């Protein structure tokens, strides 16, 4: 399994415990491109990503497989890296994706409720500390 396939599987299973990692939804495809820096909001927008996703997926399907994903990357790489040859642009996009994982944005770090020093004033009677 190539590095790109590993990244594809990580994002394909993100947020869905029943996912096998062989197919990716449009939501996860969009998240992948945003987290990896392919979708920058200028050269490649969320609208571009949605259009390409719907173009490469099988008619009636809600997901894309790895081969369709590669086709989508070929279509998007020219928009993201204008001025480069198609092969150079594709390699540049793949380089952005290597080693990336889904980011958990907006998930706060919660202190454990068993952390006594933080909560001792509310847990112990007054004057015992």
C-alpha positions as CSV (number, residue, x, y, z in Angstrom):
1,X,0.0,0.0,0.0
2,X,1.5,3.3,-1.0
3,X,1.7,6.4,1.2
4,X,-1.1,8.1,-0.7
5,X,-3.4,5.0,-0.2
6,X,-2.7,5.1,3.5
7,X,-3.7,8.8,3.6
8,X,-6.8,8.0,1.5
9,X,-7.8,5.3,4.0
10,X,-7.3,7.5,7.0
11,X,-9.5,10.2,5.6
12,X,-12.1,7.7,4.2
13,X,-12.7,6.3,7.7
14,X,-12.7,9.6,9.5
15,X,-15.9,10.2,11.5
16,X,-17.5,6.9,10.4
17,X,-17.0,3.8,12.4
18,X,-18.6,1.6,9.8
19,X,-16.4,2.8,6.9
20,X,-14.0,0.3,5.4
21,X,-11.5,2.7,4.0
22,X,-12.1,1.7,0.4
23,X,-14.6,4.5,-0.4
24,X,-14.6,8.2,0.5
25,X,-17.6,10.5,0.9
26,X,-17.7,14.0,-0.5
27,X,-17.5,15.5,3.0
28,X,-14.3,13.5,3.8
29,X,-12.9,14.3,0.3
30,X,-13.4,18.0,1.0
31,X,-11.9,17.7,4.5
32,X,-8.9,15.9,3.1
33,X,-8.1,18.6,0.5
34,X,-8.6,21.3,3.1
35,X,-6.4,19.6,5.8
36,X,-3.7,18.8,3.3
37,X,-3.6,22.4,1.9
38,X,-4.8,21.5,-1.6
39,X,-8.0,23.5,-1.2
40,X,-6.6,27.0,-0.5
41,X,-9.8,29.1,-1.1
42,X,-8.2,31.0,-4.0
43,X,-7.0,28.7,-6.7
44,X,-9.0,25.7,-5.5
45,X,-12.3,26.5,-3.8
46,X,-14.9,24.2,-2.1
47,X,-17.1,24.6,-5.1
48,X,-14.3,23.3,-7.4
49,X,-13.8,20.3,-5.1
50,X,-17.6,19.5,-5.1
51,X,-17.8,19.8,-8.9
52,X,-14.8,17.5,-9.4
53,X,-16.1,15.0,-6.9
54,X,-19.4,14.8,-8.6
55,X,-17.7,14.5,-12.0
56,X,-15.5,11.5,-11.1
57,X,-17.9,9.5,-9.0
58,X,-20.1,6.8,-10.5
59,X,-23.5,8.1,-11.4
60,X,-25.9,7.4,-8.5
61,X,-23.1,6.7,-6.1
62,X,-22.4,8.7,-3.0
63,X,-18.7,7.8,-2.6
64,X,-15.5,7.5,-4.7
65,X,-12.9,4.8,-4.7
66,X,-9.1,5.2,-4.9
67,X,-9.0,5.1,-8.7
68,X,-11.7,7.8,-8.9
69,X,-9.8,9.8,-6.2
70,X,-6.7,9.7,-8.4
71,X,-8.7,11.0,-11.4
72,X,-10.0,13.8,-9.2
73,X,-6.5,14.7,-8.2
74,X,-5.4,14.9,-11.8
75,X,-8.3,17.4,-12.5
76,X,-7.5,19.5,-9.4
77,X,-3.7,19.6,-9.6
78,X,-3.7,21.9,-12.7
79,X,-5.9,24.5,-10.9
80,X,-3.7,24.4,-7.7
81,X,-0.3,24.6,-9.4
82,X,-0.8,26.7,-12.5
83,X,2.3,27.0,-14.7
84,X,3.6,23.5,-13.9
85,X,3.4,20.5,-16.2
86,X,0.5,18.1,-15.4
87,X,2.9,15.5,-14.0
88,X,4.8,18.1,-11.9
89,X,1.5,19.5,-10.6
90,X,0.2,16.0,-9.7
91,X,3.5,15.2,-7.8
92,X,3.3,18.5,-6.0
93,X,-0.3,17.8,-4.8
94,X,0.7,14.3,-3.7
95,X,3.7,15.8,-1.8
96,X,1.2,18.0,0.1
97,X,-0.8,14.9,1.2
98,X,2.0,12.6,2.3
99,X,1.9,11.7,6.0
100,X,-1.2,13.8,6.7
101,X,-4.0,12.8,9.0
102,X,-7.5,14.2,9.7
103,X,-7.3,17.2,12.0
104,X,-9.7,17.5,14.9
105,X,-10.5,21.2,14.7
106,X,-12.8,22.6,17.4
107,X,-12.5,19.8,19.8
108,X,-11.5,21.3,23.2
109,X,-9.0,19.7,25.5
110,X,-10.9,18.8,28.7
111,X,-9.2,18.4,32.0
112,X,-10.1,15.0,33.6
113,X,-12.8,15.4,36.3
114,X,-10.6,13.2,38.5
115,X,-7.9,15.9,38.6
116,X,-8.1,16.7,42.3
117,X,-5.9,19.8,42.5
118,X,-8.2,21.6,40.1
119,X,-11.5,20.5,41.7
120,X,-10.6,20.1,45.4
121,X,-12.3,23.3,46.5
122,X,-15.6,22.0,45.2
123,X,-15.2,18.4,46.3
124,X,-13.8,18.7,49.9
125,X,-15.6,20.4,52.8
126,X,-14.4,24.0,53.6
127,X,-11.4,24.2,55.9
128,X,-10.1,20.6,55.3
129,X,-7.4,21.6,52.8
